[in-house]
Amino acid sequence: MYDIHIPEQVATNCRQTVEGAAWLAQLPKAITDLKERWSLNLSPPFEEEASCSWVAPCVRRDGTPAVLKIGLPHMEAENEIEGLLFWDGDPTVFVLEADLDLNAMLLERCEPGTTLREQPENEQDQVIAKLLRRLWQTLPEIHPFRPLSEMIAWWTKESLEQADRWPDPGLAKEGVQILEELLKDAPRDVLLATDLHAGNVLRAGRQPWLVIDPKPFYGDPAYDAIQHLLNCRERLRSKPKTTINRFADLLGVDRERVWLWMFARLASTPAGDRHKAQDLARRVMSAHNK
């Protein structure tokens, strides 16, 4: 009934859970309904970077280029739409239309849309630092966003439930303890992107670089250094002190807090290759203590 292409990686990832499979089953209908409601001429979806969202370039009835994104609902990205509306294009892409029930957005299309990954990592540091400092805004008294502690608690619970899978359970517990301590004494609370790395920064015409795919929580700005640094894994492994200190200074945040967030995240992360993560955690802390 619905002739809609779903990238294989999206389908594979979604079939891993009951909730994901249910979302995947209704996805073609949702795409078709939004196409008609928002009067879109859709192109094939993006295959690269596709994981748990269906994302496709399109053109609106008036000829405006845009991007349709429908995301699999999950804890970390629950407030993505609200975050993009809050930042209102500075320095994120604009939201042109939104459907909270479907977790769907019609977004400003970045042109040429190449990612910051194409630039040298030292340049990535400078661009991402400038973007993060613009994103870190103090929230009004009433807002929809959750504290960073909620995401950390979710990760911690998952880590502790999988303690038998850790190569070094003691190191993982140390990481969890540091995470909890860092949450208690944040110097200030601002709205965070939490997942800003070079793959989520696109070259654009309205501004040189625009942010996509934020996962907003509010909390310690030093935490927001972590995701970019984790995507510079080889540099982090070979030159941890230079890499971490330089980026912390570009951000204007406390170096010590970035070191602690990095160690704790690597030591106790509930996903990925735990052996490699804990090995890097040891390297990071060893370099910090020299």
N, C-alpha and C positions, 0 to 999 in steps of 0.2 A: 504493500500500500504506500509506503514511504521510501522513495529511492534516495537514501541518504548514505553517504560514505562515512564510516567511522574508522579513524586510524587504528591500526592493529594494536599499537601500544596502549592506546586508551582503552580499547576493548579488553585486552589482557589484564591490565591493572584493575579495571572495575569488576571483573569476574572473580576477583580474589575474595570478595566479601558479599554477603547477602544484600546489604544495602547498595553496594556498588552495582551488582547485577540488576537490581530493581531500577536503579537510576538509568542504567544503560538501556534497559528494555523500553523505557518511555522517551528516550532521547530523540529518536527520529520524529516522533509526533511533536515534541517541544520545538524542535528546529523548524519544522514545517509551519507550526502555528505562529512562531515569531517572525518567520519570513513573510507571512501574509499580513500579520498585524502591523509590522514596522515597514512594510513595502520594500523588501530588500531583494536585490539581485545577488545571489550567493555564488561564490567561487568555491572550489574544493578546499577542504580544511587544511590547515598547516599540519604537516607530519612531524617536522623537526620540533623538538622540545615538548611534543604532545605527551601528556602523562595522565592527568585526571580531569581534563577539560576538553571540550570540543570548541575549537577556535578557527574561524574562517574569515578571510577578507570578503567584503561585500560592497555594494553601492546602494545608497538610498535613492528614493524616487527622484529627488532633486539633483542627483548626480554626485552627491557628497560621498567620498570614499570612507569606509568605516570598517570595523571588525566586530563580528558577533562572537561572544564568548558565553558558553554555558558550562558551568563548573559543577563537578561532583561535590555535593555538600560534605565538608569535613571540618573538624574542630578548628584547625589553624586558620582556615580561610573564611570563617563564618562571617566576618565583617568586612570583606573585601569591597563590596559595593559601597557600604557606608564610608569606608576610608577614602575611596576615590572621590566620593561626593564631598567629603570634608576638605580634602586637599584642593579640589576644584581646579585641576589642571596645573597646579604649581607645587612641585614639578612633575606631576603625574599626567597621564592621558586623561582627557575629558570623558565623562560618561554622557552619552547622547540620549540613551534610553535605558531603563532598568526594569526588571521584574524580579522582585525579591523572592517570590514563591518559587520561581523556576531557577533561582540563582543565575540569572541571565543578564548580560550587559551588552549594549551596543556602544562600542568605544571609538574614540578618535583613532584614525589610522595614522601611524607614524610612517613618514616617507623620507628617506628610502627604507627605514625600518631595520637597518643592520644593527646587530648587537654590539655592545661595548666590548665583548670578548675579542673582537677583531683588533683591538688596540693593545699595546704593550701593558703589562700588569702595573708598572709604575704609573702610567697614565690612568689606568682604571682606578687606582687608589685615589688619585686627585679628583676625578669626576665623581666617584661614589661618595667621597667625603663631603664634597660640596652639596650633593643631592641630599644626603642624610641630614646635614645641618639645616637644610630648608624644610625637610619633612618633620623635624622635631619641634612640634608646636605644643604649647600648653593647651589643655582641653578646657572647654567651658564646664560649669558645674554639672550640667545635665548633658549626657552624651551616651552613645550606645556601646562604647568600647569596653573590653575586658582587661583586667590587669595582667601583666606578664606572668605573675605568680600562677594564674590559672593554666597557662600553657606549660609552665615548668612542672606544676603538680601532675598534669596529664602525662608528661614524659617520665617523671619520676616514678609514678605508679607502674607504668609499663616496664621501666627498667628493673624495678624491684621484683615484679612478677616474673621476669625472665632472668633472675639472678644466676640460675644454673647454666645459662648460655655464655656467661662472661668468662673470658680466659683468666681474669683477675677480679673476682667479686669484691675484694677489699678495695681495690682502686675505684671500682664503680661506686661503692658506698661512700668513699671519700669525695668523689665528684658530686654525688647527690647532696652531701652535707654542705659542700661549698656553695652549691646552687641555692640552698635554703638560706645560708648566711648572707649571700649577696642580695637576696630579695628583701632582707630585713633593713638594710641600711643604704638604699639607693639615694644618691644625693638630690635627685629631683625626678619627677615623673613627666614624661612627654609622650606623644603619640609616636610609636615605633613602626618601622616597616617590617622588621624581624626576618625578612627573606630577601634582602636586597643584595644582589650580586650582579656581575657583568651581563649575565644572560637575561636579566630583567630590566635592562636599561637599553633603550632603542634610540638610534639617531633619528632626529625629526627636523621638520622645517620651522615649526612655531618656536621651538627652543632647540638648542643643539642636542640635548639629550632629555628623554622623558622616561619616567618610571612606570612599569607595568607590574601587575601581579603582587601587590603588597598583601601582607597578612597582619593587619593592624592589632596591636596590643599597646597598652601604655605602661611605661616603667623606665628603668635605668637606660639612658642613652648609650652607655658603654656596651650594653648587650648587642646593639645593632652593628658593632664592628665584626661580629663573629662570622656571619654567613659569607661575606665577601672573602674574608681570610681563609675560610675553609674551602673556598673555590680556587684558592691559589696554593694548593696543597704542596706542590714540589718546592716552592719558595718558602713556605712555612716550615717544611721539613729541613731544608738546607740552611736557611738563615732565619730562624725563628725570632731572635732578638731584634734584628734590624727590621724585619717585616712587621712585627707586632708594634714595636715602639713607634715606627714611622707612621703607621696608619692611625694609632691612637693620637699622635700629635696633630696629624692632619684633621682629625675629628674634634680636637680640643677636649678630649675626655681623659680621665685618669688612667695612666698606663697599667697600674696594678690591677684595676678592675677588669680591664680587657684581658690581661694574662689569666686572671682567675676564672672569668667566664669561659675563656678558650679551654683551659685545662678541664674544668668541670664538664663542659659540653662533650669533649672528646672522651673523657674517662667514663661517662655514664650514658651516652646517647643510646636510645633503645633501637636504633635502626642502622643498617649498613654493616660493613665489615668490622666487627668488634675488635678483632686482633689488631688490625691496622690502626683503628681509632685509639686504642689504649697504648699502642706503641708510640704514636705521635704525641699522646698526652704526656708520656714519660719524657720524650725529647723536649717538649715545650717547657715542662717544669724544670728539667735539668738545665736548659739554657737560661731560664729565669733566675735560677739559684747561683749561677756562676758570677 
